[in-house]
Amino acid sequence: MEARSYDVMVIGGAVMGSSVAYHLLKLDPSLRVAVVERDPAYTRSSTALSLGGVRVQFSLKENILISLYAQDFFSRFEEEMAVGEERPAIDYRRAGYLFLIDEPGKPTAEKDLALQRELGGRVEWWTPERIQKEFPLFAADLFVGGTFGPRDGYLDPYGVIMGFRKKAVSLGARYITDEVTAIETARGKIAGLRLASGQVLHSEVAVNAAGPWAGEIGRMVGVELPLAPVNRQVFAVKPEVSMDRPLPLVIAPSGLYFRSETGGLILVGRSMEEDEIGFGLQWDWKRFTDWLWPELARIVPAFEKLKRVRGWAGLYEVNRLDSNAILGPWPELEGFYLINGFSGHGLQQSPAAGRYLAELILGRRPTLDLSVFAPRRILENHPLGEGAVV
Ligand SMILES: Cc1cc2nc3c(=O)[nH]c(=O)nc-3n(C[C@H](O)[C@H](O)[C@H](O)COP(=O)(O)OP(=O)(O)OC[C@H]3O[C@@H](n4cnc5c(N)ncnc54)[C@H](O)[C@@H]3O)c2cc1C
């Protein structure tokens, strides 16, 4: 049986695992990096099933800084990830994010807006009249205003995985199509990975980048993480009315969200209490018809008339402690690094989180200090506040 030694082994090769691999090799091209991914088509990966949104409108300082970094990073992504003549296409559309605000939400929205601007984010306060002017189909009088991020937008998540992955491979990363079934430890340290094929990889560093499956990876070494895979449903519909400009990613006070998609489609979703915990990817038009459509049509009455086109479900990797990233070494097992718990906003955090974790592993000084997300807070039961989780 083949046994190989690496400097770093990454478990999961979607956006987080590939960002870590890319950043490690960018910082030190001599590293031997293995990425174990059981599903190279990424059919069930959260990344491939996500909405692709990038927004600076968060309430926690570090989350805002991460998104500012992402906005710049994704603008030059296609260039930075080019391999020879081949460039990935991520279709980054800066159509904006519009949070619609009701009376109870106004003080928090104003506070968040002040912080976002203080940190250099471009976010505007829109009156209902301004919303109406920009989007005449909206029933803007339902709201006291909105916050609009003109540099926010959305992109193709699959393109982002592929960009990171191909660049990491070109720098020397070895992607292994296999499943991690066990993690070996010796004297309180990471020692290796055992794969379903029987192959064993040796290394003193393992990165848990398994997204919704990260809890299972933690349990392989007796680490209980506050993570749950949660089914989230998205629907693609085609309104009868045609839009004269693409809709931003609009978020209503209830958490209902919708945005334009190519072909005159609108994507609609909402995280709900009753969303199932587990690895199932089931979805049901009843959710759209009974819950989402009535609210959607209240906000945009012209959406009363639409054609149901398709739907899908993906998994959020919900961090039940505080819905924020868990990023850094696990304090009770040397060499075990976590990049987990992104709870629905991980795609946009992948550039900064991947770079930060690579810097930590290599003992470099972090470019962006993300130590607030350190896993130690799990052991200390010390949640971070973030009010803008969708
Ligand atoms: C419906 C939906 C909408 C979303 N919208 C947004 C958004 O607008 N903006 C945003 O920023 N984020 C969004 N997200 C969240 C974002 O998609 C995730 O936070 C992010 O993609 C997580 O990336 P990941 O690489 O950690 O996980 P994943 O993409 O799930 O990758 C984990 C990988 O690990 C592999 N793996 C797991 N276990 C093993 C094992 N034992 N052995 C080998 N391989 C293994 C899996 O095959 C998988 O490919 C959304 C998510 C969903 C579901």
The ligand as an SDF file (V2000), in Angstrom:
LIG
                    3D

 53 58  0  0  0  0  0  0  0  0999 V2000
  -27.9140   27.4550   -0.4800 C   0  0  0  0  0  0  0  0  0  0  0  0
  -26.6230   28.0860   -0.0420 C   0  0  0  0  0  0  0  0  0  0  0  0
  -26.3800   29.4330   -0.3230 C   0  0  0  0  0  0  0  0  0  0  0  0
  -25.1800   30.0150    0.0910 C   0  0  0  0  0  0  0  0  0  0  0  0
  -24.9420   31.3260   -0.2670 N   0  0  0  0  0  0  0  0  0  0  0  0
  -23.7510   31.8930    0.0430 C   0  0  0  0  0  0  0  0  0  0  0  0
  -23.4730   33.2170   -0.3780 C   0  0  0  0  0  0  0  0  0  0  0  0
  -24.2810   33.8660   -1.0420 O   0  0  0  0  0  0  0  0  0  0  0  0
  -22.2710   33.7460   -0.0460 N   0  0  0  0  0  0  0  0  0  0  0  0
  -21.3400   33.0570    0.6840 C   0  0  0  0  0  0  0  0  0  0  0  0
  -20.2790   33.6060    0.9660 O   0  0  0  0  0  0  0  0  0  0  0  0
  -21.5770   31.7870    1.0960 N   0  0  0  0  0  0  0  0  0  0  0  0
  -22.7730   31.1980    0.8000 C   0  0  0  0  0  0  0  0  0  0  0  0
  -23.0330   29.9200    1.2130 N   0  0  0  0  0  0  0  0  0  0  0  0
  -22.0850   29.2500    2.1190 C   0  0  0  0  0  0  0  0  0  0  0  0
  -20.8780   28.7070    1.4020 C   0  0  0  0  0  0  0  0  0  0  0  0
  -21.3050   27.9920    0.2820 O   0  0  0  0  0  0  0  0  0  0  0  0
  -20.0660   27.8190    2.3590 C   0  0  0  0  0  0  0  0  0  0  0  0
  -19.8190   28.4670    3.5870 O   0  0  0  0  0  0  0  0  0  0  0  0
  -18.7120   27.4510    1.7430 C   0  0  0  0  0  0  0  0  0  0  0  0
  -18.8740   27.1130    0.3970 O   0  0  0  0  0  0  0  0  0  0  0  0
  -18.0610   26.3220    2.5050 C   0  0  0  0  0  0  0  0  0  0  0  0
  -16.9730   25.8230    1.7520 O   0  0  0  0  0  0  0  0  0  0  0  0
  -16.2090   24.5030    2.2020 P   0  0  0  0  0  0  0  0  0  0  0  0
  -15.1160   24.2910    1.2320 O   0  0  0  0  0  0  0  0  0  0  0  0
  -15.8680   24.6210    3.6530 O   0  0  0  0  0  0  0  0  0  0  0  0
  -17.3190   23.3610    2.1500 O   0  0  0  0  0  0  0  0  0  0  0  0
  -17.8220   22.4490    0.9220 P   0  0  0  0  0  0  0  0  0  0  0  0
  -17.9670   23.2570   -0.3230 O   0  0  0  0  0  0  0  0  0  0  0  0
  -19.0310   21.7000    1.3560 O   0  0  0  0  0  0  0  0  0  0  0  0
  -16.6270   21.4520    0.7160 O   0  0  0  0  0  0  0  0  0  0  0  0
  -16.3160   20.4280    1.6120 C   0  0  0  0  0  0  0  0  0  0  0  0
  -15.7030   19.3250    0.8030 C   0  0  0  0  0  0  0  0  0  0  0  0
  -15.1770   18.3390    1.6760 O   0  0  0  0  0  0  0  0  0  0  0  0
  -15.3430   17.0840    1.0670 C   0  0  0  0  0  0  0  0  0  0  0  0
  -15.2980   16.0630    2.1160 N   0  0  0  0  0  0  0  0  0  0  0  0
  -16.0720   16.0040    3.2290 C   0  0  0  0  0  0  0  0  0  0  0  0
  -15.7360   14.9510    3.9870 N   0  0  0  0  0  0  0  0  0  0  0  0
  -14.7150   14.3270    3.3520 C   0  0  0  0  0  0  0  0  0  0  0  0
  -13.9330   13.1680    3.6330 C   0  0  0  0  0  0  0  0  0  0  0  0
  -14.1470   12.4430    4.7320 N   0  0  0  0  0  0  0  0  0  0  0  0
  -12.9730   12.8200    2.7630 N   0  0  0  0  0  0  0  0  0  0  0  0
  -12.7470   13.5500    1.6290 C   0  0  0  0  0  0  0  0  0  0  0  0
  -13.4650   14.6390    1.3110 N   0  0  0  0  0  0  0  0  0  0  0  0
  -14.4290   15.0200    2.1640 C   0  0  0  0  0  0  0  0  0  0  0  0
  -16.6890   17.1700    0.3890 C   0  0  0  0  0  0  0  0  0  0  0  0
  -16.8050   16.2400   -0.6610 O   0  0  0  0  0  0  0  0  0  0  0  0
  -16.7200   18.6190   -0.0920 C   0  0  0  0  0  0  0  0  0  0  0  0
  -16.3510   18.7620   -1.4510 O   0  0  0  0  0  0  0  0  0  0  0  0
  -24.2160   29.2780    0.8230 C   0  0  0  0  0  0  0  0  0  0  0  0
  -24.4480   27.9210    1.0880 C   0  0  0  0  0  0  0  0  0  0  0  0
  -25.6350   27.3260    0.6510 C   0  0  0  0  0  0  0  0  0  0  0  0
  -25.8680   25.8760    0.9430 C   0  0  0  0  0  0  0  0  0  0  0  0
  1  2  1  0
  2  3  1  0
  2 52  2  0
  3  4  2  0
  4  5  1  0
  4 50  1  0
  5  6  2  0
  6  7  1  0
  6 13  1  0
  7  8  2  0
  7  9  1  0
  9 10  1  0
 10 11  2  0
 10 12  1  0
 12 13  2  0
 13 14  1  0
 14 15  1  0
 14 50  1  0
 15 16  1  0
 16 17  1  0
 16 18  1  0
 18 19  1  0
 18 20  1  0
 20 21  1  0
 20 22  1  0
 22 23  1  0
 23 24  1  0
 24 25  2  0
 24 26  1  0
 24 27  1  0
 27 28  1  0
 28 29  2  0
 28 30  1  0
 28 31  1  0
 31 32  1  0
 32 33  1  0
 33 34  1  0
 33 48  1  0
 34 35  1  0
 35 36  1  0
 35 46  1  0
 36 37  1  0
 36 45  1  0
 37 38  2  0
 38 39  1  0
 39 40  1  0
 39 45  2  0
 40 41  1  0
 40 42  2  0
 42 43  1  0
 43 44  2  0
 44 45  1  0
 46 47  1  0
 46 48  1  0
 48 49  1  0
 50 51  2  0
 51 52  1  0
 52 53  1  0
M  END
$$$$
